Amino acid sequence: MPAAIFASRRGANVLIIDSAKKIGGTLDRAFGQISAAGTTLQASKGITDHPDIHYDDIMEISQGKADPNIIRLCVDNAPTMLNWLLSGGLIALPDHPVTGEGLGQPGYSVPRYFWGANNGKDILAVLDKKIRPELNSGRIRTLLETEVTELLTSDAGAIEGVRTHSPSADHSFVGSHVLITTGGYANNPELFQSMLGQPAYTVGTYPTNLGKGLELATAVGGQLRGHDLHRPGTGSILTDYKYPAEILARFQTTPQLRQPWEIWVNADGQRFIREDEPSNNERARALLKQSLYRYVIIFDEDILRNAPPGLPEWSRDKMLEHFQSHPMFHRGDSLEELAQKANIDPIGLAETVKNYNAGVLTKTDAFGRAHLPREIKQPPYYGITHLGHSATSSVGVTVDINLRVVQKNGEPIPNLYAAGEVLGSGVTLGDAFTPGMMLTPALTFGRLLGEKLPIKDS
């Protein structure tokens, strides 16, 4: 939407093609969290900030895994974009901006992160107001419930238009520039698995986030990146093993809210991180290394009776009932029986529990865990399977510093650009949660292209 608005204001004729029933993408359901250094909001609170500090913070939070060129382009241009939204009526929450730090989540060194009371809907309301005059002028037209099926190329390999399909007709359109802003692929389980080699355990993102932009770009020689930057979080308990499945519940894995009494083991029955690790990003990165992003939370009868509830909204009776009937809940009268039911290695589990119990007695845990309240030794034994998942798409189209889609040799494909999650969340987040760095780059790069792309006479 910003790309169309700013191109239209410069006199361009813009066609927005969207497979959804309306424009706006995920803004009607997104949290709407954005961040920039040098906003009028910061100035109103007496906060001094600079894009260089923003850049350094992002690269530190992402451990250098975010793309430095893309981050530099974003932080230098984001203040203008966000100030435009603020001047257009976006109202931040009263106590904002904030650093975004909390509950094991790293934040910025300067408060610059904010959103409105109605989350993404507040940003969408501003964009709707801004785009209306351009739609009324006829310079922007929309073609909705329509799929782009092919990018049209010249004999020289330049992109010169698109071919579309809708229930009513197929058409071809010629244009000076084509901008792919199709979002991610998290609602396409088959593509998700092909990108990451792991199942798409659950889907809950925008219905049209099917990865079409990646398909279009690669069909004309574009390259993908970010396969190694997926971030599954610490997972959820799903309704069943028929993926994608619904989220049933989440065991409380944040130690700042509940210290762990249990241990977490992988398919080999081995622990892979200290369960009281305070950093969300470190816990997520540890799970990323486990087969199928799967682990089992292990405990015994003593812990079940005495620990604070791991599922605080559930009664004890409800939990016990699920151990009788639910495929993600496992119970065994011995560790060997539990391992068999939970599909983990019994020898590995027995050795892990033995070593953990020894650490509890000596207060010297092998992983450095500090909270060691009880041994795991009183049958029956229990396990709850957690599966890591994400609503974002780490893999995306590779672009250069001008947001041109590039080929394997690094050369740009003429007239083809990309912005938003189609670039892949990994390019702006790394494999961490970096505050505001999904929506901010999408808006910023859209405006930048709308302002910079050469406008040819109609």
SVG drawing of the C-alpha trace seen along z (x, -y; Angstrom):
<svg xmlns="http://www.w3.org/2000/svg" viewBox="-17 -17 45 67">
<polyline fill="none" stroke="black" stroke-width="0.4" points="0.0,0.0 2.8,-2.6 4.5,-1.7 1.2,-2.3 0.4,-5.5 3.8,-7.1 4.1,-6.0 0.7,-7.3 1.5,-10.7 4.3,-11.0 2.0,-10.4 2.4,-6.7 -0.4,-4.4 -0.5,-1.5 -2.3,1.8 -2.6,3.7 -3.3,7.4 -4.4,9.4 -5.7,12.9 -7.6,11.8 -11.0,10.0 -9.4,6.8 -6.1,5.1 -4.2,4.6 -2.7,8.1 -2.1,9.2 -2.6,5.7 -6.2,6.6 -4.8,9.3 -1.1,8.3 0.1,6.9 1.2,3.8 4.5,3.4 7.0,1.0 10.3,-0.6 12.5,-3.4 15.2,-5.7 14.4,-9.4 10.6,-9.5 8.4,-12.3 7.0,-10.0 10.5,-9.7 11.0,-13.5 7.7,-14.1 9.1,-12.0 12.5,-13.6 14.2,-10.5 17.4,-10.9 18.1,-8.2 19.9,-7.6 19.7,-5.0 23.2,-3.9 22.2,-2.8 19.1,-1.1 21.4,0.8 23.8,1.9 21.0,3.1 19.4,5.2 22.7,6.8 23.4,7.6 19.9,9.1 20.1,11.2 23.7,12.2 24.7,10.8 22.4,13.1 20.1,10.4 21.3,9.1 23.5,6.0 22.7,4.2 19.0,4.7 19.0,3.6 21.0,0.5 18.5,-0.4 15.7,0.1 16.9,-1.8 18.0,-4.8 14.6,-5.1 12.2,-3.9 12.0,-7.2 10.5,-9.0 8.0,-6.2 6.9,-6.0 6.7,-9.7 4.4,-9.8 2.1,-7.3 2.2,-9.3 1.3,-12.5 -1.5,-10.6 -3.2,-9.7 -1.4,-6.7 -1.6,-6.9 0.8,-4.9 -0.1,-3.4 0.4,-6.0 3.5,-4.5 5.2,-4.0 7.8,-3.8 9.4,-1.0 12.5,1.1 10.7,4.4 12.7,6.1 11.0,8.5 10.4,12.1 13.6,13.3 13.1,11.2 16.0,9.0 15.2,5.4 16.6,2.2 19.0,0.0 16.7,-3.0 12.9,-3.1 11.8,-3.1 9.3,-0.2 5.6,-1.0 2.1,-0.1 -1.5,-1.3 -4.4,-0.2 -6.0,1.7 -2.7,3.2 -2.3,3.5 -5.8,2.2 -4.5,-1.3 -1.9,-1.3 -4.4,0.1 -6.8,-2.8 -4.1,-5.3 -3.2,-3.6 -6.8,-3.3 -7.2,-7.0 -4.0,-7.8 -4.8,-5.5 -8.4,-6.6 -7.6,-9.8 -5.3,-7.8 -8.0,-5.3 -10.5,-8.0 -8.1,-9.6 -7.9,-6.4 -4.1,-6.3 -4.4,-3.3 -6.6,-0.4 -7.2,2.9 -7.8,6.3 -8.9,8.5 -9.5,12.3 -7.1,12.7 -3.9,14.8 -0.7,13.8 0.2,17.0 3.3,15.9 5.8,13.1 6.1,12.0 9.7,11.6 11.2,10.0 13.7,11.8 16.4,10.0 15.1,11.4 13.6,8.2 10.2,8.4 7.6,6.6 4.3,7.7 2.2,10.4 -0.3,13.0 -3.3,13.4 -6.1,15.8 -9.5,15.2 -12.8,17.1 -14.1,14.8 -11.1,14.5 -7.4,14.7 -5.5,11.5 -2.1,10.2 -0.8,6.8 2.3,4.9 4.1,2.6 7.4,0.7 8.0,2.3 6.7,5.4 6.8,5.4 6.2,8.7 4.7,8.2 2.9,11.5 3.9,12.3 5.2,15.6 4.4,19.3 3.4,20.3 -0.1,21.2 1.2,23.7 2.2,26.9 3.7,28.6 5.9,25.6 6.8,25.1 8.2,28.6 10.0,28.4 11.7,25.1 12.8,26.4 12.6,30.1 10.4,30.1 6.6,30.4 4.3,27.4 2.8,28.4 0.1,25.7 -1.1,22.9 -2.6,19.7 -1.4,17.0 -3.1,15.1 -5.0,17.4 -3.2,16.2 0.3,16.6 0.9,19.5 4.4,18.6 3.3,17.6 5.8,14.8 8.7,17.2 7.4,19.4 7.1,16.4 10.5,15.1 12.3,18.4 10.6,19.2 12.5,16.3 15.8,17.1 15.4,15.5 17.2,17.0 16.0,17.9 17.7,17.6 17.0,18.0 16.5,21.7 18.8,21.8 17.0,19.0 13.7,20.5 12.6,19.7 10.2,22.3 9.9,20.8 9.5,23.3 6.4,24.9 2.9,26.0 0.9,29.0 -1.2,29.8 -4.6,31.5 -3.1,34.5 -0.4,35.8 -2.4,35.1 -0.5,32.0 -1.2,29.2 -3.2,29.4 -4.7,26.9 -2.9,25.6 -4.4,27.3 -2.3,25.6 1.2,24.4 3.1,25.7 4.6,22.8 8.2,22.7 9.1,19.2 11.2,19.4 10.4,15.8 6.7,16.9 7.3,20.4 10.5,22.0 10.8,25.5 10.5,28.6 10.6,30.9 13.3,31.7 13.1,31.5 14.4,34.3 14.7,34.9 14.1,38.0 17.3,39.5 16.0,39.0 18.7,36.4 18.4,32.9 19.5,30.2 19.4,27.0 19.1,25.8 15.3,25.6 15.6,22.4 17.6,20.6 16.3,17.0 16.7,16.1 13.7,16.9 16.0,16.7 18.5,19.2 15.7,21.7 14.4,21.3 17.8,21.8 18.4,24.9 15.1,26.4 16.0,25.5 18.8,28.1 16.5,30.9 15.0,33.4 11.6,32.3 11.6,29.4 10.2,31.9 10.8,32.4 9.1,34.1 8.6,32.5 9.4,35.2 8.3,35.3 7.0,37.8 4.1,38.1 5.9,36.1 6.4,33.2 2.8,33.5 1.5,33.2 3.8,30.5 5.0,28.2 3.1,25.1 0.8,26.0 2.6,26.2 -0.8,25.7 -2.1,23.0 -5.5,22.8 -6.1,26.6 -7.2,28.4 -5.3,31.4 -8.2,33.7 -8.2,32.3 -4.5,33.0 -4.8,36.5 -7.7,37.1 -5.5,36.1 -2.8,38.7 -5.5,41.3 -6.7,40.1 -4.5,37.6 -1.7,38.5 0.6,35.7 0.3,36.8 2.2,39.9 2.2,41.9 4.3,44.9 4.8,46.9 8.5,47.0 10.8,44.7 11.1,47.4 7.4,47.6 7.1,43.8 9.9,43.6 8.1,46.2 4.8,44.3 6.5,40.9 8.6,42.3 12.0,41.5 15.0,43.6 14.5,45.5 18.3,46.0 18.9,42.3 16.1,41.3 17.1,43.6 20.7,42.2 19.5,38.6 17.2,38.9 20.0,40.7 22.4,37.8 19.8,35.2 18.9,36.7 22.6,36.8 22.9,33.1 19.8,32.3 21.5,34.0 24.8,32.2 23.3,28.9 25.7,29.1 23.7,29.5 25.6,30.5 23.8,27.7 24.2,25.1 20.6,25.2 20.0,23.3 16.5,24.4 16.7,28.0 13.8,28.6 13.2,32.4 14.6,35.6 12.5,37.4 12.1,40.8 8.5,41.5 6.4,43.4 4.2,43.1 6.2,41.0 4.7,38.4 5.7,36.8 4.1,34.0 5.2,33.6 5.8,30.0 6.4,29.2 8.1,26.0 6.3,23.9 6.1,20.4 3.7,18.2 6.5,16.4 8.4,17.5 12.2,17.4 13.0,18.2 12.5,15.5 13.6,13.9 17.1,12.5 17.3,8.8 20.1,6.3 20.5,3.0 17.9,1.5 15.4,4.3 15.8,5.7 15.3,9.5 18.7,11.1 19.8,14.2 22.3,16.8 25.2,14.8 24.1,11.7 22.9,9.8 19.5,8.2 16.5,9.2 15.5,6.0 12.2,4.4 11.5,7.0 11.5,5.9 10.3,7.4 9.4,6.2 7.7,7.5 7.7,11.0 8.4,12.4 12.0,11.4 11.9,13.9 11.8,13.0 15.3,14.2 16.7,11.3 15.4,8.8 15.1,10.9 17.9,13.4 16.7,16.4 15.7,14.2 12.8,12.0 13.9,8.5 11.3,5.9 9.3,4.4 11.5,5.8 8.8,7.6 6.3,4.8 8.7,1.9 10.8,3.1 7.7,4.0 6.2,0.5 9.6,-1.2 10.7,0.6 7.3,0.2 7.4,-3.5 11.0,-3.6 10.2,-1.9 7.1,-4.1 9.4,-7.1 12.4,-6.0 11.3,-3.8 11.5,-5.7 8.1,-6.8 7.6,-6.5 5.0,-8.4 1.7,-6.5"/>
</svg>
